[in-house]
Amino acid sequence: MQSPISRKIGFVSLGCPKNLVDSERILTQLRAEGYAFSSDYAQADLIIINTCGFIEDAVNESLDAIGEALEINGRVIVTGCLGKRAEIIRDAYPEVLAIIGPHDYESVMAAVRQHLPMPHNPFIDLLPSQGIKLTPKHYAYLKIAEGCNHHCSFCIIPSLRGRLDSRPLGDIMFEATRLVESGVRELLIVSQDTSAYGADLKYRTDIVNGKPIQTRLKNLAQALGQLPAWTRLHYVYPYPQVDDLIPLMAEGLILPYLDMPLQHGSPAILKAMKRPAATEKILDRIKHWRTVCPELTLRSTFIVGFPGETEADFDQLLEFIQTAQLDRVGCFAYSPVEGATANTLPNPVPEPVKQDRLQRFMEIQAQISRDKLAAQVGREMTVLIDAVEKEAIYARGPGDAPEIDGQIVIEGEWDDIEAGDFMQVQITSYDEHDLYATPI
């Protein structure tokens, strides 16, 4: 029989931050049961791959990762979104040990226990109080719900992850408190549809610190705002209840930042996408939000070249982004996703037209972004240090989410500063993506 020390597991986490949270939960349970981890496939006793299956490129990346792990190690368990499409995996790699869908942690653990049983050792406690994290120790993703009740025509998330399933507010606050106590200084709130939090629970009352609180996003944001850490909201759809969050941002309880995937500016295309189509109302609300909270940073993503998109529709999108003046924007050319109802829509846009529109969109948004960065020069702000290197410190301000937004660069050598520290700075200059600052 193998000794406990040899129960080593290799782990690959692909896809979005929500998948990363799933990976962290699996890793935490593995560590709780005494398993060790290896970054070397050849030294591991078993490999777990948490896959993404949202778009074709993600499917191919997941299949490549499975193939590589099988070639080097031979013992692979697959979980994640692509696990909902098990036939694709089985057709390519029939030798995988188990295929499990997303956020099914117990089934993953059952497969691990079956294929790599761990002898019980009550004298070893390897689990840190905050669990296992895949992010730097000073920030963490906090998932507040699974699934989604929307049926956007370009998306297959509901079929992969199911309907909205909100976590109890008390459970979220317990995890958030534990993370902050372990040294986390920024909580990144994620779910498929953050604005809908609590709707499936009919906004029932939960108990937090002995007090009754309704399960609503505003109440959760207020509770998180009492912790000594930044709170940043992602994947916030523009429902009316979002208006209630802006005063909390103006008060400094949560960061003045909204990651709001709007997808398009043409009512006709939004209708074809099965998305809210009241673009004028969104523009009016953005204007109101900025009046209430002038420091608000808005991030969004858009799709060009959706089936049926005419030049007039695209012009409406360009007019929308010029009027909205969003701070952070990503844009993608439409790509068919297997199983999405948009695949059956008429009048697909030719690929050269998609790429031309993508380039035109990004040229306009690049100028908006430059103007936004230029407006920051002279501003004083608190930043969170991400990395300290020999010639500079790399930090982020309230308007910068990790990995997707820009950085604030503080040049020079600094003593007694480390990742996770806060610093007060003044912005001095900018380049295409980043800001430069000096400490105050």
C-alpha angles and dihedrals in degrees: 000000000000117000117244092251090066094060094103123161128198115212133197121187117194133178134022133356089264088061089047090058090052089052092050091053092050092047091048092053092046091053090046089057093049103260119145127213134234130194089199113082091203092056095046124094092212138004126221118197119193102202138202120217105171101111132015094258089054091050091052092047090052093048091049091052091050091049093050092049092049092049094052102032110011097209112091136162116194125206137157135067096326087056087074087065095051094159090068091055095042092049091053100035114015091171097070111122098227140353118210132176128238125298092005095130097162093054090051090051092046090054091048092049090049097048099031109022117195119217111234114258113177093183097066122078111179100160119108114215094248094049126235115318130195094196127075109283095252097064135035140181113241114198114207100179145007130223133011137248095209123100102205108180094231095049136078097182095113090055090048101041104019132228126329111298112178121201117235111268092233092055091051092050091048091054093043092051092049091050093050091047088054092056104273110148100180129043115200108202113213140172135134091266112011095178091061093057111142097011093110090051090051087241091287121188118261130185118245119176089343094307128110113242128176115238098249131132093240091053091047091050091050091050093047089048090065091064120091094248140081117266117207124186123218133186095019112168115209098256117153092256089067087076087069091060097058096072088052088056092048089052091052095243093123130013116278091242133114125185100200119171103212097167099195147006101220116093090211094054093043088054091051088049089049089237129135105284103196097110093160091055090050091052091049091050093048088053090050093047091054090050090054094041113020091182092061116134116203123200124185144162129223138193123219126192096035112167109281095017107148127196087257091055090050091049088054089053092051090048090050096054092045090053096040094049092201117196101221122025136175123188133191135188109241114265122187115247118208108251096019117129090223088075089075096051116115128243103037113201115245114249095242089054091050092052093046091052092046091054093047091049093050093047091057094043091047090061091048089050092049091052090049092051092046090054089059094064110113094019121129118219145158114253133192115229114234101173139003115209133173098268104023149014118236115210143159132227129214089278096053123084116195118268096358104058134046132281136237111230120207107190124212138050117297132190127209093018123119141167111289096035121122120227135185112229143168120227111238106171146344144215132199095299111001142057127227123214147172126220118257 
